[in-house]
Amino acid sequence: MNVPFVDLKAQYQAIKSEIDPAIQTVLDETAFVGGKHVEGFEKAFAEKFGVKHCVSCANGTDAIYITLKALGVGPGDEVITVANSFIATSETITQAGAKPVFVDIDEYFHIDPALIEAKITRKTKAVIPVHLFGQAADLDAVKAICDRHKLHLVEDCAQSHFSTYKGRKTGTFGVAGTFSFYPGKNLGAYGDGGAIISDDDEFARQARLFACHGSAQKYVHEIEGVNSRLDSLQAAVLKVKLAHIDDWNKARNSHALKYNELLDGLPQVKPPKLRPDTFHVFHLYVIRTERRDDLAAFLKSKGVATGIHYPYALPLMPAYRYLRHQPSDFPVAYACQGQILSLPMYPELSDGQIVHVADSIKEFYRNKKP
Ligand SMILES: Cc1ncc(COP(=O)(O)O)c(C=O)c1O
């Protein structure tokens, strides 16, 4: 049996009758940049979060960069973030002119709040927790630290569309929540896309200004900015898909619980831990195992695709050699990088496929005793 890592075709086929006319409308109107499709999506996205503003942009990386620029983060500043994420989270700190300061992870793969305060200096301006894999970071603790030290809280929600923490949606706890609509994301476009949500009027104005060449009025530039736009075709696709996201997230969550159930009792495999009082939207389903590479190779031979998110903790990447970190600076993230394995996860995954993945894992450990 073949189990791909994600199956975008299956999703497109399921909603083709809605997507095709939406795309055709944009083509018929030749309204490719800005206008009612982009505004319509921004409005719908903000409404679904219950926030005042959604500023769309070209991708999730830009969403973080624009946010930091709009907050006035720049040279001489430091921004605290987490050791295990995609590099977009930290490279945008550098792009803004500031220094990324990394914190090790907790047992849920999120920034460990107990370690944040030791990293705060007079230069610290913001903290960026990442709701990695689709589960909320420890927001009460992170927010309390940000409030106590008057730091901006920016949530990287690239993987956590509509996940919740104590009943409240991630992205609504800090000054801004940033989103990626990369095709494989829970809410994915048919190309690149991103967005920032906020309830702060002045922040949202600055973010929109910076994303559009520093201009609120055509050819009048208040500041220098960038050109970062969500195009109308992507906005039209996203608007259609937004109506399905709750069902898709529920399906992901229930697939994850099924994996958990099937893998329960297998001592060699640690399934993802669920943070109490959260709704995990399982962008990725990540297990931990000591024999990760052998297991991945075996699963491949069984037709099961897997991934590693991420093979190296950020501060230990060549890009951050200049910070001179040691693995012992980030013991949990370092231990994880050799153990984590992402199993196939997408809403259209069938029960049969999930059983095949779990059975294959069991077969691996049955045949290869530790
Ligand atoms: C945690 C995280 N932050 C930011 C990004 C950047 O998003 P994009 O690829 O849309 O630029 C990603 C994308 O993979 C991500 O996973």
The ligand as a Tripos MOL2 file, in Angstrom:
@<TRIPOS>MOLECULE
LIG
   16    16     1     0     0
SMALL
NO_CHARGES

@<TRIPOS>ATOM
      1 C1          7.1060   27.3680   11.6200 C.3       1 LIG1
      2 C2          7.1980   28.0410   10.2920 C.ar      1 LIG1
      3 N1          7.3690   29.3780   10.2410 N.ar      1 LIG1
      4 C3          7.4280   30.0360    9.0800 C.ar      1 LIG1
      5 C4          7.3230   29.3790    7.8730 C.ar      1 LIG1
      6 C5          7.4720   30.1530    6.6020 C.3       1 LIG1
      7 O1          6.3770   30.0590    5.7640 O.3       1 LIG1
      8 P1          6.5280   30.2170    4.1810 P.3       1 LIG1
      9 O2          7.1260   28.9560    3.6510 O.co2     1 LIG1
     10 O3          5.1430   30.4450    3.7030 O.co2     1 LIG1
     11 O4          7.4170   31.3900    3.9280 O.co2     1 LIG1
     12 C6          7.1230   27.9950    7.8660 C.ar      1 LIG1
     13 C7          6.9830   27.2720    6.5990 C.2       1 LIG1
     14 O5          7.2550   26.1340    6.4520 O.2       1 LIG1
     15 C8          7.0640   27.3100    9.1020 C.ar      1 LIG1
     16 O6          6.8800   25.9860    9.1610 O.3       1 LIG1
@<TRIPOS>BOND
     1     1     2 1
     2     2     3 ar
     3     2    15 ar
     4     3     4 ar
     5     4     5 ar
     6     5     6 1
     7     5    12 ar
     8     6     7 1
     9     7     8 1
    10     8     9 2
    11     8    10 1
    12     8    11 1
    13    12    13 1
    14    12    15 ar
    15    13    14 2
    16    15    16 1
@<TRIPOS>SUBSTRUCTURE
     1 LIG1         1 GROUP 0 **** ****
